[in-house]
Amino acid sequence: MAAFGTVFMPEMALATFEGNRWSGADMVSADSIALHPGAHVLHYSSTCFEGLKAFRHADGSVHIFRMDANIKRMMQSSRLLSLPDVDPVQLGQMIIAVVKQFAHEVPEQPGSMYIRPTHIGTEAAIGKAAAATLSSMLYVLLSPVGDYFAGGAKPLRLLLEEEGMRCAPHMGMIKSGGNYASALGPIARARDAVNADQILFCPNGDVQETGAANFILIDGNEIITKGLDSTFLHGITRDSLLKLAADMGMTISEQDLSVAELLTRAAKPTTEAALSGTAAVLTPVGTLIHQGRDYPVGTGQAGPSTEKLRQALNDIQWGKSGDPHGWLTRI
């Protein structure tokens, strides 16, 4: 398959906010949009997005995973960025309509259809550095995808960064492009300097998240992940995995985790670590890099709990097991 997220369906669903109201949604060409060069988004980054997936089951039916949770988070991101309020009913209809139109293009397992709702400020007003946009555009792109990691889910190398932050603390739970852009430079430098796949941002020793995924530590029967606050993204995959882990009888500890405690726990032979996200699903972490030294996590390989949780999530998404939490929307 082509590189993740580089192939798109030819049409997308699009609606606009003008005159204090949303237009109806239309299916339009997905190869371009029209924006004034002074559009608010181009100068003041009034933009947020979501990422979710649709899956083809063995009987040929197509199901969207946790659409309601993604819509709720997009509403939150839009509100916190002072973008016009998103109509959740309309956005849900747009997602279902465009997936239904291209249902025949949803890949077989282990592929899926990646869904990217995007909300941008469109008002042409470069004097509004300190004011919200009065108009916006909401569209839903589709991209058929395979595995996010082209080489498969091999154990990753993470550099522990205690000086910098992924983004401003009050912006962490907003799914906005600027948060990802701010991490690109540090990630590139870490890749060149120590062959790291990602950076695990740990400002002042507080373990948070990587540039594009939540971090999970598994110590025996205990799953440890940072408690929800405004400093990092409230991942829907993270939430799903924690619920599945609880279903399996595992202990869920949402708590602060210091770098010192992380390294101590990682030294145990049975400890596992992983990154969770819509694209990455649950990808094992094999090595932590700290102050020029490599620290293996457990055996340095993918562990049984990580594989069990990933499989449990995939089995629900692909219809191989029941859906006890009601996460699937059949189109």
C-alpha positions in Angstrom: 0.0 0.0 0.0 1.1 3.6 -0.5 2.6 5.5 2.5 0.0 6.1 5.2 -2.3 9.0 4.5 -1.1 9.8 1.0 -4.0 8.4 -1.1 -7.4 10.1 -0.9 -10.9 9.4 -2.2 -11.8 11.8 -5.0 -14.7 13.5 -3.1 -15.2 14.8 0.4 -18.1 16.2 2.5 -18.0 20.0 3.0 -20.0 22.6 4.9 -19.3 26.3 5.6 -20.2 28.6 8.5 -21.2 32.1 7.3 -23.6 34.7 8.6 -23.8 32.9 12.0 -25.2 29.7 10.5 -24.0 26.5 8.9 -24.7 25.7 5.3 -26.0 22.3 4.2 -23.2 19.7 3.5 -22.2 18.9 -0.1 -20.1 16.3 -1.7 -17.3 18.2 -3.5 -14.0 17.4 -5.2 -11.3 16.5 -2.7 -8.4 17.8 -4.7 -8.6 21.4 -3.6 -10.4 24.1 -1.6 -10.7 27.8 -2.2 -9.2 30.1 0.5 -8.5 33.8 0.5 -4.7 34.4 1.2 -5.8 36.4 4.2 -7.8 33.5 5.7 -7.6 33.4 9.5 -6.3 29.8 9.5 -3.3 30.7 7.4 -2.1 33.4 9.7 -3.4 32.5 13.2 -3.7 28.7 13.0 -7.4 28.5 13.7 -7.6 24.8 12.8 -8.4 21.5 14.4 -9.0 17.9 13.1 -9.9 14.4 14.1 -8.7 11.0 13.0 -11.0 7.9 13.1 -11.4 4.8 11.0 -14.0 2.7 9.2 -13.4 -1.1 9.1 -14.7 -3.8 6.7 -16.1 -6.9 8.5 -16.0 -10.4 7.1 -19.6 -10.2 5.9 -18.7 -7.1 3.8 -20.4 -4.6 6.1 -18.6 -1.4 7.0 -18.4 0.0 10.6 -17.0 3.3 11.9 -15.2 3.1 15.2 -16.1 5.5 18.1 -17.5 8.2 15.8 -19.4 9.9 18.7 -16.2 10.3 20.8 -14.4 11.9 17.9 -17.2 14.3 17.2 -17.3 15.3 20.9 -13.6 15.9 20.9 -13.8 18.0 17.7 -16.5 20.1 19.3 -14.2 20.7 22.3 -11.2 21.6 20.1 -13.3 24.0 18.0 -14.6 25.7 21.2 -11.2 26.0 22.8 -9.8 27.5 19.5 -12.7 30.0 19.3 -13.9 28.5 16.0 -17.6 28.4 15.3 -19.5 25.7 17.3 -19.7 22.4 15.3 -23.1 20.9 14.9 -22.6 17.3 16.1 -25.6 15.9 14.2 -24.4 17.5 10.9 -20.8 16.3 11.4 -22.0 12.8 12.1 -24.2 12.9 8.9 -21.2 14.1 6.9 -19.0 11.3 8.1 -21.6 8.6 7.4 -22.5 10.1 4.0 -18.9 10.2 2.7 -18.0 6.8 4.1 -21.2 5.3 2.6 -20.3 6.8 -0.8 -16.9 5.1 -0.8 -17.8 2.0 1.2 -16.6 -0.2 -1.7 -13.1 1.3 -1.2 -12.7 0.4 2.4 -9.7 -2.0 2.4 -9.9 -5.6 3.7 -8.2 -6.4 7.0 -5.7 -5.4 8.2 -6.4 -2.2 6.3 -9.0 0.4 7.1 -10.5 3.7 5.8 -8.9 6.6 7.7 -11.4 9.5 8.2 -10.1 13.0 8.7 -12.7 15.7 9.7 -11.1 19.1 9.6 -12.3 22.5 10.8 -10.6 25.7 9.7 -11.1 29.5 10.1 -11.7 31.1 6.7 -12.4 34.8 7.5 -10.1 37.1 5.4 -9.0 39.4 8.3 -5.3 39.6 9.0 -6.0 42.2 11.7 -7.6 39.5 13.8 -4.6 38.3 15.6 -6.5 38.6 18.9 -10.0 37.9 17.7 -11.9 34.9 16.5 -12.8 34.1 12.9 -16.4 34.7 12.0 -16.5 32.1 9.2 -15.1 28.6 8.8 -15.1 25.5 6.7 -15.7 21.9 7.9 -14.8 19.0 5.6 -14.3 15.2 5.9 -11.5 13.6 3.9 -11.1 9.8 3.4 -7.8 7.9 2.9 -7.6 4.1 2.6 -4.6 3.0 4.7 -2.6 0.0 5.8 -0.2 -0.1 8.8 1.0 3.3 10.0 4.5 1.8 10.5 5.6 0.6 7.1 7.9 -2.0 8.6 5.3 -3.3 10.9 4.8 -2.8 14.7 8.5 -3.2 15.6 9.6 -2.0 19.1 10.3 1.8 19.0 13.1 3.8 20.4 12.0 6.9 22.4 14.2 9.8 23.5 13.1 11.1 26.9 13.0 14.9 26.6 12.9 16.7 30.0 13.6 20.3 28.8 11.1 21.0 26.0 7.4 20.4 25.7 5.2 19.2 22.9 3.1 22.3 23.0 1.8 25.0 25.4 0.2 23.3 28.5 -3.2 24.9 27.9 -3.2 23.6 24.3 -2.4 20.0 24.9 -5.9 18.5 24.8 -6.7 20.4 21.5 -6.2 18.3 18.4 -4.7 21.2 16.4 -2.0 21.1 13.7 0.2 23.6 15.5 0.8 21.1 18.3 2.2 18.6 15.9 4.3 21.1 14.0 6.0 22.3 17.2 7.2 18.7 17.8 8.7 18.2 14.3 12.0 19.9 14.9 12.8 18.0 18.2 11.8 14.7 16.6 14.0 15.2 13.6 17.0 16.2 15.8 16.4 13.1 18.0 16.3 10.9 14.9 19.6 12.2 13.6 21.4 12.3 17.0 20.4 9.0 18.7 18.3 7.1 16.0 15.1 7.7 18.0 11.8 7.0 16.4 10.0 9.5 18.6 10.4 11.8 21.5 8.6 11.2 24.8 8.1 14.7 26.2 8.8 14.7 30.0 8.9 18.4 31.0 10.6 18.8 34.4 10.6 15.0 34.7 6.8 14.5 34.2 6.2 11.8 31.6 3.5 13.0 29.2 3.2 11.9 25.5 5.1 11.7 22.3 4.7 14.0 19.3 1.7 12.0 17.9 0.6 9.4 20.4 -0.2 8.7 24.1 2.3 6.7 26.2 1.3 3.6 28.2 3.4 1.6 30.7 2.5 -1.9 31.6 4.0 -3.3 34.8 2.8 -6.8 35.4 -1.0 -6.5 35.7 -1.0 -2.7 36.1 -1.4 -0.2 33.3 0.0 3.2 34.1 -0.7 6.3 32.1 -0.9 10.0 32.9 -4.2 11.2 34.3 -6.2 13.4 32.1 -5.5 17.1 32.2 -5.1 20.0 29.7 -1.5 19.3 28.9 -1.8 16.4 26.6 -4.3 14.8 24.1 -7.2 12.8 25.5 -6.7 9.9 23.1 -9.7 7.9 22.2 -7.6 4.8 21.4 -6.0 5.3 24.9 -9.5 5.4 26.5 -10.6 2.3 24.5 -7.5 0.3 25.6 -7.9 1.2 29.2 -11.6 0.0 29.1 -10.5 -3.2 27.5 -7.7 -3.7 30.1 -10.2 -3.2 32.9 -12.5 -5.8 31.2 -9.5 -8.2 31.4 -9.1 -7.6 35.1 -6.0 -5.4 34.8 -5.4 -2.5 37.3 -5.7 0.9 35.7 -3.5 3.6 37.3 -4.0 7.1 35.8 -1.4 9.0 37.6 1.7 11.2 37.3 4.8 9.3 36.4 8.3 10.6 36.8 11.3 9.8 34.5 13.0 8.2 37.5 10.1 5.9 38.2 9.7 5.1 34.6 13.3 4.0 34.2 13.1 2.0 37.5 9.9 0.1 36.3 11.3 -0.3 32.8 14.2 -2.3 34.2 11.9 -5.1 35.3 12.0 -8.0 32.8 8.2 -8.2 32.6 7.6 -4.5 32.0 6.2 -3.3 28.7 5.6 0.1 27.1 3.6 1.2 24.1 2.2 4.1 22.2 -1.5 4.4 21.5 -3.3 6.3 18.8 -5.8 5.9 15.9 -3.0 5.5 13.4 -0.5 3.6 15.5 -3.2 1.5 17.4 -0.9 0.1 20.1 2.8 0.0 19.1 5.5 -1.5 21.4 8.3 0.6 22.8 11.5 -1.4 23.2 14.1 1.2 24.3 14.1 4.5 26.2 17.0 6.9 25.6 18.0 9.1 28.5 21.1 11.3 28.9 23.0 9.4 26.2 22.2 5.9 27.4 19.8 3.3 26.1 17.5 1.6 28.6 15.6 -1.5 27.4 12.0 -1.7 28.4 11.6 -5.3 29.8 13.1 -7.6 27.2 13.2 -4.8 24.6 10.6 -6.6 22.5 6.9 -6.5 22.1 5.3 -8.0 25.3 2.3 -10.3 25.7 0.0 -7.7 27.3 0.7 -5.2 24.5 -0.1 -7.8 21.9 -3.2 -9.0 23.8 -4.6 -5.5 24.1 -3.9 -4.6 20.5 -5.6 -7.8 19.3 -8.6 -7.3 21.5 -9.1 -3.8 20.1 -8.6 -5.0 16.5 -11.0 -7.9 17.0 -13.8 -5.4 17.9 -12.9 -3.1 15.1 -12.9 -5.9 12.5 -16.0 -7.6 13.9 -14.2 -10.7 15.1 -15.6 -10.4 18.6 -18.6 -8.7 20.3 -18.9 -4.9 20.7 -19.7 -4.7 24.5 -19.2 -1.0 24.7 -21.2 -0.1 21.6 -18.3 1.6 19.8 -19.2 0.6 16.2 -21.6 2.5 13.9 -22.7 0.4 11.0 -23.3 2.4 7.8 
